[in-house]
Amino acid sequence: MAAAAGSGFAGDVPIVNAENLVSNVKSLNCSRTFLSIISGVFAGIWGFTGLMGFVFYFLVMMVTSLGLLVKAKFSVHTYFDSWNRILIEGVFGGLMSFVLFWTFAYDIIHIF
């Protein structure tokens, strides 16, 4: 991750580098999409059905958010413009990928 916020003069509002912010959000979305696909495959292989699969997905996304916070050393405003970016950005977008790969893996392993 590249630092998106720079330091100006004392007392000034932090300056946000737009290129770094866009790059950080892209890598955040790519990592969430990748983990959505992987967790969907694992949920299908392990045979999760119904609500248990969705609980698994949201647990994976919570662990992902925690991992990103640790990677950013809990200094979110250095890399992103708000906490919402690191906590919920891409979670619901990845849900469709999760469901697709979850049902695909479940069908291959448990039905066929």
Secondary structure, DSSP 8 states (H G I E B T S, - for coil): ----EE--STTS--EE-HHHHHHHHHHHHHHHHHHHHHHHHHHHHTT--THHHHHHHHHHHHHHHHHHHHHTTT-HHHH-SSHHHHHHTTHHHHHHHHHHHHHHHHIIIII-
